[in-house]
Amino acid sequence: MELKFEDAFLKALKKHSAIKKQVQKKVDMIAANPIAMGEPLKGNWQGFYSCPVKKSFIIIFLYCDLCRKKNDDIVVACSDCNSTKNETIKFLLLGPHDEAYR
């Protein structure tokens, strides 16, 4: 499994460094089983998944294999989709629930 971390995710991780260990634990769990750990999002977030780190703090990620199987790649339209392997998880955003969806 290949893990990619977007700049926004890394910046948020630095900002919320107090929960870095909790985030690492969730990232490891997502990497081990992204389908079981992620809740599919809808609407403008179609193709993406969220996973809670704690009560109202979430990780938003994309699992390339599932994105392609569901044909969500047409909606998501990642700039590097053609060069990214199926077994890739992209960690996009991290933060309080309400802020992450802005």
ZIURFEN-V785100 format. One record per backbone hydrogen bond with DSSP energy under -0.5 kcal/mol. NH is the residue of the N-H (numbers start at 1). CO is the residue of the C=O. If there is no record, write none. Layout:
# ZIURFEN-V785100
NH CO
NH CO
This chain:
# ZIURFEN-V785100
2 87
4 89
6 4
6 91
10 6
11 7
12 8
13 9
14 10
15 11
16 12
17 14
19 16
20 17
23 19
24 20
25 21
26 22
27 23
28 24
29 25
30 26
31 27
32 28
33 29
37 33
38 34
39 50
40 38
41 48
45 42
46 43
47 41
48 45
49 61
50 39
51 59
53 57
54 57
57 54
58 95
59 51
60 93
61 49
61 59
62 90
64 62
64 88
65 86
67 63
68 64
69 65
70 66
71 68
72 67
73 67
74 71
75 72
76 72
77 73
81 78
83 80
84 80
84 81
88 85
88 86
89 2
90 62
91 4
91 89
92 60
92 90
93 60
95 58
97 56
99 96
100 96
101 97
102 99
